[in-house]
Amino acid sequence: MNRILCWALTVSFCVFSTSQILADDSSAALSAGGLVLTKSADIRMAAEDLRISPDAVSIRYEFVNDSGRDVDTIVAFPLPDIDTWNFYEEPIGRTTNDPLNFVGFKVSAGGTTLPVRVEQRAFYNGKDVTQTLKSLDVPVNPLLGGNLQKLDKLAPEKKRMLEKAGLAEADAPDQEHPKWTVRTRFYWMQHFPAGKKVVITHDYKPVTGQAFFTDYDLKEKPGSGNDHWQQKYCMDDATLAKAATMLAARKTAKQNEGMLNASSTAFVLKTANNWKGGIGRFHLTIDKLKPENVLSLCWNGDLKKSGPHAFEFTRAHFRPSRDLEFLVLQ
């Protein structure tokens, strides 16, 4: 597989309520189709402190309930979808081997660790095929925990049923290539007292895309259709010049066949707009891990260097209009 997908499985919170839990009427969240994300008119994100690197994510939120009454609601943390077809022959980052909590996600409120539930479903061409997979004893997430081997060892008749449904393709008599998309969401019940601040934190390992950056990537002309890195991460002349210097040094040292390692990480910021009023105060720290590494990203704001390998951004009344995606060359 030569297509590079670089997700970091990092998403801001969305909130939704259930009529089974709240005393007043509200839109249902736990439906037959799974969790449904909705906007909150009562709870605002007073502050968000996000620290992110290719290796780790740590977030501290401050929420305030402005409704004048206590609110008990479900809070969800949705991960970006994983296309099993694309990730079949590629590592999905520095993750755990747990097919469910493969990012090692942990959440706490007020310093107390909270029990987290996981919803994981499979989709193909926009259709939920979770029950089809389960009826054939096929794991929803086939990429971890030895599940690819389980898929390969399915009975021949079950493999034929998968293939007939378009959910898999035989690469060899004993090798099945999955084609569905895995959607994972963490969720928990959260109490928001009227007029009080609630601090929620979570930590996890991002799924960071891994690829190589070469001389060919430097030579691609803007607008050629092959300038993926330059366009996606807004690589300016100074960044390209630094990358050229690093590549030359690698060649001279005969290291890594003259290539650079490219780590791609993303964070879905726009879901912060699902809370009342956006983000009251937003503070971002990006860690490129080593001083000699090169950081490149598209960002509308003043990103200031604050340490040997850290950059920071702070803004009040922040309504993100785009998600965060950054590239680290090392």
Sequence and secondary structure as in RCSB ss.txt:
>XXXX:A:sequence
MNRILCWALTVSFCVFSTSQILADDSSAALSAGGLVLTKSADIRMAAEDLRISPDAVSIRYEFVNDSGRDVDTIV
AFPLPDIDTWNFYEEPIGRTTNDPLNFVGFKVSAGGTTLPVRVEQRAFYNGKDVTQTLKSLDVPVNPLLGGNLQK
LDKLAPEKKRMLEKAGLAEADAPDQEHPKWTVRTRFYWMQHFPAGKKVVITHDYKPVTGQAFFTDYDLKEKPGSG
NDHWQQKYCMDDATLAKAATMLAARKTAKQNEGMLNASSTAFVLKTANNWKGGIGRFHLTIDKLKPENVLSLCWN
GDLKKSGPHAFEFTRAHFRPSRDLEFLVLQ
>XXXX:A:secstr
          B  EEE  TTTSSS    SEETTEE  B  SSEEEEEEEEEE SS EEEEEEEEE SSS EEEEE
EEE   EEHHHHTTS   S  S SSSTT  EEEETTEE   EEEEEEEETTEE HHHHHHTT  S TTSTTHHHH
HHTS HHHHHHHHHTTSEEEEETTEEEE  EEEEEEEEEEEE BT EEEEEEEE    EEEEE HHHHH  TTSS
  HHHHHTT  HHHHHHHHHHHHHHHHHT GGG EEEEEEEEB GGGGGSTTSEEEEEEEEE SSTTSEEEE  S
S  EE SSSEEEEEEEEE  SS EEEEEE 
